[in-house]
Every structure is written in structure tokens, then in C-alpha cells.
Amino acid sequence: MTDIIWITLLGHIVLPVGMILWVAAGSRADPCESVLKLAAAVAYGVLLAVVGVWLLLPPPVWWGYAAGMVVAAAAGCRPRRQAAPNPRGGTALRRLSAAGLAAVCIAATGVAWIGYSPPSSQVVALASPLAPGSYAVLNGGYSILINPHMKTLHRSELAAFRGQSYALDIVKVDGWGCRANGLLPQSLEDYFIFGVPVYAPCAGVVAAAEDGIPDRDPTALEKRSPAGNFVLLECGGAQVLLAHLMQGSVAVARGERVQTGQPLARVGNSGWSSEPHLHLHAQTVAAAAGAPFDADPLPLRVDGRTLVRGSRLEVAGPPHGRANGLP
């Protein structure tokens, strides 16, 4: 969780505020430099909106930054007293730096946007696996900039986890887009998704299930069992993994046939999980029976949508086949 704090502090607070002040300062002798600074700041703002992990700060904060940038641009363009001319070399370097920063941000945003489209036509269609409520995708999509699971796609040392390359990490949020009571609460019950019922997103057979791994506080990761408690479904030639489930909540067993909407478990914080969330991915049928990661990844759609980082999933009601009775 320390990494999340530093990423949020630097990328979501220090840099945006610094750029607002940078643009507000303008340039006394070079309007071109002021324009390039504004372009760089706007490009970073767009990048932050696309790839930012709004985990500790709610998404509306971004709109506050946008309003601040408008004010800063107006201040940076205000008339000033004539200042001594800058050395030509220094002016060129500042222009080049601002233009380079804008170009990097624009290129990174383009790479992230490419990840909004599935890489193949073989897409696994799923129903929402969660109870009615508002949810947000923290990691998802087909670019490393919006989905860190993508690092397992081509790295040989992570080949055993390749099946999760297109995975989604989903949390429950309130009306402000916050996913917990507090910034980094230590109590699992303070995370809105903890204990939320999980349902079968497709009809099929349970290929494997685990239910005995304890739920851990957010500071303790169980690296020996990355998926924690899980249900692995085989649905129409694909396998679908639902992971990090609550200990003692898994209501199905290997070999059992399930229908779409059938209760499976509850969201927990077991395995390699820094906080309660639902991990969801699809893969080809693994060569080893019950292997939850050891296969080729498959793109997926949930309720007809391709979900990426920042997507909101509004589940209005239970689909056909859902029932009560979870442990």
C-alpha cells in the first residue's frame, strides 16, 4: 500500500498542482513558451484522466484540477511589465522541454487508448458477477498503462500467470467514487466491496474451487496462493476465474454444474491482494486441471461492455437465475 500512497501523492497531487502553478507563472518575455507550457499541462491532465488510479482520491478531484488550470491559463496570459530578454539558449531549452513533455503525454495517452479495444475477436461474454450496486474498474483493458496484469503476457518469468493478462480488478464505490471509509483503512469491513455476494457470470461447470485461505488485512499478502479463495468456471470452451473470495463463503465444489446468476461466494481479501476487490479474468482451458492462471488469456465483456480502468459498472438488479442463500 505504500506504493499506492507515493503514486497518488506524486502523480495525482504534486504534479497536477505543480503544473497549475507552472502555467500560472506564464513567461514574461516569450508567449510561445507560455502556450507550450499550457499544452504540456493539458496533455498531462488528459493522461491523468485516462490512466490515473483514482484509488485514494475520488474522480471529481480531476474536475477541480481542470478548473484550476483554466484559472492558471488566464493568469499566465495576463499582461506583464516588460522584462529583460532571456538568453536565446535558455528560451529554446524551455520551449523544447515543454514541447517534449506534451509529446510524451500525448503518446502515452494514445498507447492507453489503444488498450480500450480487445486485441482479438474471440471475446468471452459474461453477465455481471456482482450484487446490485455501483462498481469501478481499478485495473482493466489491453494496455500496460491501464492494466498492470498485462505484464504477464510476454514476460517468460511470468508465463505461469499469463492467463490473467486481460483481467479486471473491480471495487464497489459510493456516490463520490470512493471505495472505502477512509484513505487506507486497516479494517476489511471498511471497504465497500468486502462481503458483497458474487454470482456465476456464465453457465458451466466448476473446474476448481478453493475456500480455506484466510482473509488478510491490507498490509499482508499471501504470495504462496496468488488467487486466494477462488472459483474457476469452465463455460463454453473458456475458463473464467473469480478470485480473492472470502474464506468460508464459497458455495460450490469442483464438478458442480452452475447456471448464470447462481450464488458462488462473497468478495474477500484472500491471497495476493492488497485490499478487498474482485479479480475476474477469462482464459483458454488450462492444460493442467484446475490451474487458474496457466493458459492463454481471452478478452471479455461484462454486460455487453468492454471494461477498462475507470469504467463504472452500475448493477441495477439481479439477472435471471440469481437467488439468495450465500454462506
CORCOR-V743583 format. One record per backbone hydrogen bond with DSSP energy under -0.5 kcal/mol. CO is the residue of the C=O (numbers start at 0). NH is the residue of the N-H. E is the energy in kcal/mol with one decimal. If there is no record, write none. Layout:
# CORCOR-V743583
<<CO NH E> <CO NH E>>
This chain:
# CORCOR-V743583
<<0 4 -1.9> <1 5 -2.2> <2 6 -2.7> <3 7 -2.5> <4 8 -2.8> <5 9 -2.7> <6 10 -2.5> <6 11 -0.6> <7 11 -1.6> <7 12 -0.6> <8 12 -0.5> <8 13 -3.1> <9 14 -2.6> <12 16 -2.2> <13 17 -2.7> <14 18 -2.5> <15 19 -2.0> <16 20 -2.1> <17 21 -2.3> <18 22 -2.6> <19 23 -2.2> <20 24 -1.7> <21 25 -0.7> <22 25 -0.9> <29 33 -1.5> <30 34 -2.1> <31 35 -2.3> <32 36 -2.4> <33 37 -2.1> <34 38 -2.4> <35 39 -2.3> <36 40 -2.3> <37 41 -2.6> <38 42 -2.3> <39 43 -2.1> <40 44 -2.2> <41 45 -2.4> <42 46 -2.2> <43 47 -2.8> <44 48 -1.9> <45 49 -1.7> <46 50 -3.1> <47 51 -1.8> <51 53 -1.0> <52 54 -2.3> <57 60 -2.0> <58 61 -1.9> <58 62 -0.6> <59 63 -1.3> <60 64 -1.9> <61 65 -2.2> <62 66 -2.2> <63 67 -2.3> <64 68 -2.2> <65 69 -1.7> <66 70 -1.8> <67 71 -2.4> <68 72 -2.6> <69 73 -1.9> <70 74 -2.2> <71 75 -2.7> <72 76 -1.2> <74 77 -1.1> <75 26 -0.5> <86 90 -2.2> <87 91 -2.3> <88 92 -2.0> <89 93 -2.1> <90 94 -2.3> <91 95 -2.6> <92 96 -2.4> <93 97 -2.3> <94 98 -2.6> <95 99 -2.6> <96 100 -2.3> <97 101 -2.2> <98 102 -2.3> <99 103 -2.4> <100 104 -2.3> <101 105 -2.4> <102 106 -2.5> <103 107 -2.6> <104 108 -2.3> <105 109 -2.1> <106 110 -2.2> <107 111 -2.2> <108 112 -2.6> <109 113 -1.9> <110 114 -0.9> <111 114 -0.7> <112 115 -2.0> <113 116 -1.4> <114 141 -2.3> <120 122 -1.6> <121 298 -0.6> <122 124 -0.6> <123 125 -0.5> <123 300 -2.5> <125 302 -2.7> <128 198 -3.4> <132 314 -2.9> <133 172 -2.3> <134 312 -2.6> <135 137 -0.7> <135 170 -2.4> <136 309 -3.3> <138 168 -2.2> <139 308 -1.9> <142 145 -1.6> <142 146 -1.3> <145 139 -1.9> <146 149 -2.1> <147 150 -1.7> <148 151 -2.0> <149 152 -1.7> <150 154 -0.8> <153 155 -0.5> <154 157 -1.6> <155 158 -1.5> <157 160 -2.1> <158 161 -1.5> <160 163 -1.8> <161 164 -1.9> <163 166 -2.2> <167 169 -0.5> <167 279 -2.5> <168 137 -2.5> <168 138 -1.0> <169 277 -2.4> <170 135 -2.8> <173 176 -1.7> <175 59 -0.5> <177 173 -2.1> <178 191 -1.4> <179 181 -1.0> <185 187 -0.5> <186 189 -1.7> <187 190 -1.7> <189 180 -2.2> <189 191 -0.5> <190 193 -1.5> <192 195 -2.3> <195 266 -2.4> <196 130 -1.2> <197 263 -2.9> <197 264 -1.5> <199 260 -2.9> <200 126 -2.4> <203 257 -3.0> <204 206 -0.7> <204 233 -3.1> <205 254 -3.2> <207 231 -2.9> <209 229 -0.7> <210 247 -1.6> <213 270 -0.5> <216 219 -2.2> <218 220 -0.5> <220 222 -0.9> <221 224 -0.8> <224 227 -1.5> <225 271 -1.4> <226 243 -2.6> <228 243 -0.6> <228 244 -2.7> <229 209 -2.4> <230 232 -0.6> <230 241 -2.2> <231 206 -2.8> <231 207 -1.4> <232 234 -0.7> <232 239 -2.8> <233 204 -2.0> <233 235 -0.5> <234 237 -1.2> <236 284 -0.6> <237 234 -3.0> <238 282 -2.6> <239 232 -2.9> <240 280 -1.7> <241 230 -2.0> <242 278 -1.3> <243 267 -1.9> <244 228 -0.6> <245 248 -1.9> <248 326 -0.6> <252 255 -2.0> <255 205 -2.7> <257 203 -1.8> <258 261 -2.3> <260 322 -0.6> <261 199 -2.4> <263 250 -3.6> <264 197 -2.9> <265 245 -2.9> <266 194 -2.9> <267 276 -0.8> <268 215 -2.2> <270 221 -1.6> <270 272 -1.8> <276 278 -0.6> <277 169 -2.3> <277 279 -0.5> <278 242 -2.2> <279 167 -2.8> <280 240 -2.9> <281 297 -2.5> <282 238 -3.3> <287 290 -1.8> <289 291 -0.7> <292 162 -2.8> <292 294 -2.0> <293 286 -0.7> <295 283 -2.7> <297 281 -0.6> <298 123 -2.8> <300 125 -2.8> <300 302 -0.5> <301 304 -1.7> <304 301 -2.5> <304 306 -0.7> <307 310 -2.6> <310 136 -2.2> <311 313 -0.6> <312 134 -1.9> <312 314 -0.7> <313 315 -0.8> <314 132 -1.9> <318 321 -1.8>>
